[in-house]
Amino acid sequence: MKADILKLLLQSHASGDEASFRKAALQLAASESSAGHLRVADEIREIVARMPPTGGQRPRAVIDIAAPRGELADILEGGHRDERLRDIILSGGVRDLLLRVISENRSRDRLERFGVSPRRRLLFHGAPGCGKTLAAAVLAGEMGLPLMTVRFDALFSRFLGATAVQLRAIFAEMPRRPGVYLFDEFDSVAKARGDAQDVGEMNRVVTAFLQLIDADVSGSILVAATNHVELLDRAVFRRFDAIVPFEKPNRAQLAELLLLRVGNLGLTEDQAVELATEAEGWSFADAARACDDAIRTMALADRVAITQGDIVDALEDLKKRELPARK
């Protein structure tokens, strides 16, 4: 793959095609990231960002080459991510596992010299809003790879057999376009076979997925995320290198999230601990939305510092509007 990119670089340079040259350079950066050469990848991207426009033209926005093209554009959404480990609150065990997965994939060449591969098939499960999708974005950001999210609304076809064909197209893309491939709401594609409410088509989809994941030898990372792990076909579990639980945050984690989101706007550690008691039982997503509402209140009041009252009001308002069960 790298040889093809280098040839494209030379051809585009020889023909004076700046747009193609930029795209090829970014492809080379993605290839280096997937091989674990993160510093080289970052340096290539910085060089591309500093490249001046030629021919007196205005600078044009660089198109993210991670965005799927052609038929895959309907079933995959992709792009490079800025999220890093500093942007997510995780339990100690989950953080350690993600760090290990990142380290293994950065050192793929070293591992393969001893006949082993990095863990790259991960199953995230837990309640909604507890960080599964964000963790996939963090993996992509830390690895310097695009996050490729499968759109299940487009994946499932009314035509018999078409869904399995589209799944094959996604797996065929994984070696060509290294990335973190996120199958969110995974229970919709890997639901237990033999369910009385399912038709034979779903059984064929599950069987196709199992065959495809067994045959996959790409360097891409596959992340499946589900809120309903109990619905998955039992044969699915042994296909994953790690099964990672995402639980609702405790008080300490909620306080940490509050400081992460609004600590730079004046919230103190003591205030965060007190507010975490008010938000106990909430998901990370719930608490983050309350923080965003509090920031809006602060901004509309023409202030540059947030108050504890702003967040208390946001929490109470969110309870009334969208979380009646927590009242």
FENCORRA-V182647 format. One record per pair of residues at least 12 apart in sequence whose C-alpha atoms are under 6 Angstrom apart, sorted by the first residue. I is the first residue (numbers start at 0). GAP is how many residues later the second one is. D is the distance in whole Angstrom. If there is no record, write none. Layout:
I_GAP_D ; I_GAP_D
//
This chain:
4_19_6 ; 8_12_5 ; 8_15_6 ; 28_12_4 ; 28_15_6 ; 32_111_5 ; 35_70_4 ; 35_71_6 ; 65_12_6 ; 65_13_5 ; 65_80_6 ; 66_12_6 ; 74_75_6 ; 74_76_5 ; 74_79_5 ; 74_80_6 ; 75_73_6 ; 75_74_5 ; 75_75_6 ; 76_71_6 ; 76_72_5 ; 77_69_5 ; 77_70_4 ; 78_67_5 ; 78_68_6 ; 79_66_4 ; 80_60_5 ; 81_59_5 ; 82_55_5 ; 82_58_5 ; 83_54_5 ; 83_57_6 ; 83_58_6 ; 103_14_5 ; 104_13_5 ; 118_122_6 ; 119_101_5 ; 120_101_5 ; 120_119_5 ; 120_120_5 ; 121_101_5 ; 121_118_6 ; 121_119_6 ; 121_120_5 ; 122_100_6 ; 122_101_5 ; 122_102_6 ; 122_120_5 ; 122_121_6 ; 123_101_5 ; 123_120_5 ; 123_121_6 ; 124_100_6 ; 124_101_5 ; 124_102_6 ; 124_120_5 ; 124_121_6 ; 125_101_5 ; 125_119_6 ; 125_120_5 ; 125_121_6 ; 126_100_5 ; 128_154_5 ; 128_155_6 ; 128_156_5 ; 129_118_6 ; 129_153_6 ; 129_154_5 ; 139_40_6 ; 144_34_5 ; 145_33_5 ; 146_32_6 ; 146_33_5 ; 147_32_6 ; 147_33_5 ; 148_32_6 ; 148_33_5 ; 149_33_5 ; 163_41_5 ; 173_46_6 ; 174_43_5 ; 177_42_5 ; 178_41_5 ; 179_40_6 ; 179_41_5 ; 179_42_6 ; 180_41_5 ; 181_41_5 ; 181_42_6 ; 182_41_5 ; 183_40_6 ; 183_41_5 ; 184_40_6 ; 184_41_5 ; 185_38_6 ; 185_39_5 ; 185_40_5 ; 186_39_6 ; 186_45_6 ; 189_16_5 ; 189_42_6 ; 190_40_6 ; 190_41_5 ; 190_42_5 ; 191_39_6 ; 191_40_5 ; 191_41_4 ; 247_35_5 ; 250_25_5 ; 253_22_5 ; 254_17_5 ; 254_18_5 ; 254_21_5 ; 257_14_6 ; 264_40_5 ; 264_41_6 ; 265_39_5 ; 265_40_6 ; 289_24_5 ; 289_25_6 ; 292_21_6 ; 293_16_5 ; 293_17_5 ; 293_20_6
//
